[in-house]
Amino acid sequence: MRNELMKRMVVLVVAAILAAAFVALVGCTSRTSAASPTPPPDVEVAVVQQKDIPIEREWIGTLDGMVNAAVKAQVTGNILTQNYAEGSFVRQGQLLFEIDPRPLQAAADQAQGQLAQAKAQLLQTQSGLLQARAQLLSAEANQRKAQLDEDRYIPLAQQQAITQQDLDNAKQTNQSQTAQVAASKAQVESAQAQIEAAKATVTAAAAAVETANVNLGFTKLVSPIDGIAGAATVQVGNLVGPSVIAVTTVSTLDPIKANFTVSEQEYLSLTRNDSTMKHLELELILSDGTVHPYKGRFAFADRQVNSSTGSIQLTGLFPNPGNTLRPGQYGKVHASIGKRTGALLVPQRAVNEMQGNYSVAVVEPNNTIRFAVVKVGDRIGSDWIVEEGLKPGERVVADGLFKIGPGAPVNPKGAK
């Protein structure tokens, strides 16, 4: 019993010693941890660089033909033939489609017949005029003879060489011939009026013939320009007419237009120096990332600014040998518009934006943080131009901003 009690006492003493040692160890560890300071966080920094850089711009552009001529039917009829291969190069005047000409040919023949009839009527009225003039000449001659007879009979009647009846007969004959002259003149004037009417009829008939021939010519749909002919929107046998959409479109593609939109502010900056626009060299980056091998030039600006978007459309021209580029393609129009001297550059990821305000975390010479409000300009690749708020050679935090606050010490890395 005594031995068992001694064993229990030994166990309790050993346990107490171990507990005291554990408490002492924990207390020592706590004091050591409290005494060791937390090291400053590591941050990646970049040096504010100052250098001359080209000012470049890039806009989304849409390609379009230099001329896009829509070929439409001018007369109503059924498509008889298609005479070109879709997507092929065609020449000006080349036949593309033919409309059934038979109805219009009949109309042209009818108009030609009406013209011949009008010409015959004109000849008939001209013949009537000649007859009326001949009758007028005869009447005038008879009237002059009657006048002479009357003038001769008057003194003879006074001398009683002839009877009064003879004088009265001479006067009656003269009056009758005078009336005949007036009637003949009226016939001449009537014949002249008929001729004018017949001439007008001939003119109208000739115009109808011309119209019929023009309409007959419209049955042949030809290319108005040299260019690439697009897909046909109609097939052989379809009924077409002036109200139907274009049967196809022909486009000139060399050079090809690239239409792109710039803001009003960019447009003003480009046009302040007119020579900049005239000598602007454009580069076309296609949708697959390849660069068009031929440089383009600025062509013109649209006539007005879009009031709803505050932008204006500009057009550039690019050589397109082989017509490889086609209307409707998208691409990026790239241009170098000038040079910026002594620009300050920082990485874009070093700039914080909040509600339109920009700031950067500057690492002071004593490796503490100062937040500086900056005014930013254009983006150049992965860098940002800083207009105000920084000096060349200053260090800014490019990575690790979430670890720091104003005045906090840091361990800068990466700066050169």
Secondary structure by P-SEA (a helix, b strand, c coil): caaaaaaaaaaaaaaaaaaaaaaaaaaaaaaaaaacccccbbbbbbcccbbbbbbbbbbbbbbbbcbbbbbbbcccccccccccccccccccccccccccaaaaaaaaaaaaaaaaaaaaaaaaaaaaaaaaaaaaaaaaaaaaaaaaaaaaaaaaaaaccccaaaaaaaaaaaaaaaaaaaaaaaaaaaaaaaaaaaaaaaaaaaaaaaaaaaaaaacbbbbccccccccccccccccccccccccbbbbbcccbbbbbbbcaaaaaaaaccaaaaaabbbbbbccccccccbbbbbccccccccccccbbbbbbbbbbccccccccbbbbbbbbccccccccccccccccccccbbbbbbbccccbbbbbbbbbccccccbbbbcccccccbbbbccccccccccccccccccc
